[in-house]
Amino acid sequence: MTNPPAPYPDAQDDGLKLTFALDQIRDTFDERSEPREMFVAILDLLRTHFAAEAGAIVLLEEGMDEPDTIINNGISQGEALDLCRAAMRATEPGIIDNPYWAYTMGNEITLRGQPLGAMILVRQSEPFTTHDLHMLSVAEKQVDSAIIQARTAWKLIHRTRELEAIYHVDRLRDETGSNERSLLEKFAAYVGTLFSADFVGISLTDADGAPGEFVINGRGLPDDSIARLFEQAHGHASFSGLATPTGVTEAVFISAPLITHGIRLGSVVLGRESLFTRSDYRLMDALCSQLDTAIVHMRQLQAQPVDAPATDLSSVDDAPFTQSIRYVSDALHVDDVRLDLLANEVGTPAYVYSLKAIRDNFQALRAAFPDSRIHFSAKCNNNPAILRQLIEDGAGIDAVSAGEIHLARRAGAHSEDVVFAGVGKTVGELYYAVSRGVGWFNIENESEAATINVIAGEHGSRPRIAIRFNPEVQANTHKHIATGHTYAKFGMTEQAARGLLDKKESYPNLRFEGIHIHIGSQLGDTSATTQAVQQALRLAHDYPFIRTLDIGGGFPVAYRASQSLPAPADFAAQILPLVRDYTLIVEPGRYIAANAGVLLARVLYIKHQGGRQIVILDAGMTELIRPMLYQAHHAIVPVTRRDGPLSPVTIVGPVCESTDQFAEDVLLPPVQVGDLMAILTTGAYGSVMASNYNARLRPPEIAIDPDGTKWRVTRRRENWDDLVRTDLRDDTYRL
Ligand SMILES: *Cc1c(COP(=O)(O)O)cnc(C)c1O
């Protein structure tokens, strides 16, 4: 038997060789290497393999159609970009029209349908064959995996570079005092080196808003060319490419505006022989924002000293440190982990949880309620490491959606240890919960009973029901988190509850065995809870088949050190003597998780405006919405404690919403750009409410093991793929 002939006689052999060679390049690369070098090596290999005089690889900014990196050999960057774009537009690898070279072939690089870039090769002497085209697509498959491997490294390198550059500009400002001219000269010299620019010019506007005096670094352009460049630059409010002045060959010019609060301070112009990429723009943007705030800062210093507004000032000293979260020397720790070192590894913003604190808090509740079932309220934090540890330590789960039941089961919960509550359960959710054998259904209206009865009948089971009773008491808490008063949407009134219990025989598939109450969260005293329990007992007394009381959660947590609040033991002392004849369930959420978590953020910028110092963090309402949603207070403290006079600062996030502000007039020691800050007591109702608003990426969650030293990322940071995961392909724009 003979094999059918291969379509191209030596395709296999040649393909294997090429694949192997590309693989070798990739294998010598590790995360510390410079990704660009790998692609230079790949391009060299391809040129040799195809005997091409020149070639290029263009890589796109992730998720965008803008080039991030251009590797060119033998042709100019501009030509490389044009040809690679042509290769990306083509529907299949092929020969590309090119007026400058006799023969050009190119191929789009894609991974799972996503365009990553393109590569092209050019020859002067000999046409490319069908075999060459075939080999090029073999190479493409290798190159795309190399790109993926390089991306992590790439991101790290970009980010490190960006941070270093920002620090550098910041230091320039601090060193220069109030000499504006000297600051601009140093800045120009620095960006000249950073971007390998042949020309750097800065011009600040004069009193009429026209380009003023220039600060120039680099190659000598005639004065009228410079004036024309700045006129062009000045017409643009954002990044832009500028027309090359006459008499200059082979150069590209771009400009970045210096704008603060809508006021144009001036422009920066950069020129060099090679193209600027998307990441150059981004870096330049960050540096210019640093420069313009530095200029404003200087001018303000010269004009008038900034007075501190006299308002209610809360100090860093009122931060509720705990055994797990505290300074050791001047470094903020979660257990034995230094947060500055952790942030360097995982980036910011990031949530960090102490599993030891979670365990300690659970044990404190267990000690206060030794004979009760404790169901952790997963809605306050559904991190898998936290759920798993609590389940292993003997907690049940209080779920308010089928999704939470799913997460609980995934973390190891037995269905019978799950309580399913919620004011609007769908039929689908109820079906799921009944079929999985969930332990308790806390129901909130009669139709829900009817639905569960039907589902249970079909399924052949008899689920346990607790009626959520609205005791009509006013809890001492914020109005948005009180749930047990007459006007709340939660629970059933006494009349409705009695009505349902009186005709329980109509629902033969249900076992009515419990009364459930939950009057609110962060309860300021025990009296409303005690009252509510007494009401529930009065109701239960008339129905002897009720054997279980679920008293909900709500145990409060101190968000300030000075706050004094009842402990679980205080609640227990009031409640336990009343309920001796019943099985008790408690559903703590906040108490277990809140003070076990911190949100780490970095200071992006500092602005002086309206007599205030505004600190802009890289975390905002998309990571932690409690301050904006409930006017909640969270202590914000520096990760590295510094000496110095306290001054009031306003701390805001980066989201495009005025409400995106964490705190006003917080007294802090001197804060600098790049500093790490920790937002305390954010383990509950923090990450679970994070959103993708502004197309921001939800932060990673890091859990520190109970041993206090080992940490792991239990949820990674989202990436752009996560942003488009649910999109359908039809609407995706392609080159
Ligand atoms: C939210 C909630 C809890 C948990 O409340 P915490 O204040 O976090 O303890 C408990 N039970 C029910 C029904 C809830 O909705």
The ligand as a Gaussian input file, in Angstrom:
#p B3LYP/6-31G(d) Opt

LIG

0 1
 C      -27.802000      39.600000      53.483000
 C      -28.426000      38.584000      54.286000
 C      -27.752000      38.032000      55.384000
 C      -26.387000      38.485000      55.833000
 O      -26.400000      39.752000      56.390000
 P      -25.088000      40.334000      57.104000
 O      -25.486000      41.670000      57.554000
 O      -24.026000      40.367000      56.090000
 O      -24.754000      39.445000      58.227000
 C      -28.370000      37.033000      56.061000
 N      -29.602000      36.588000      55.711000
 C      -30.271000      37.103000      54.654000
 C      -31.590000      36.567000      54.296000
 C      -29.717000      38.110000      53.916000
 O      -30.381000      38.618000      52.871000

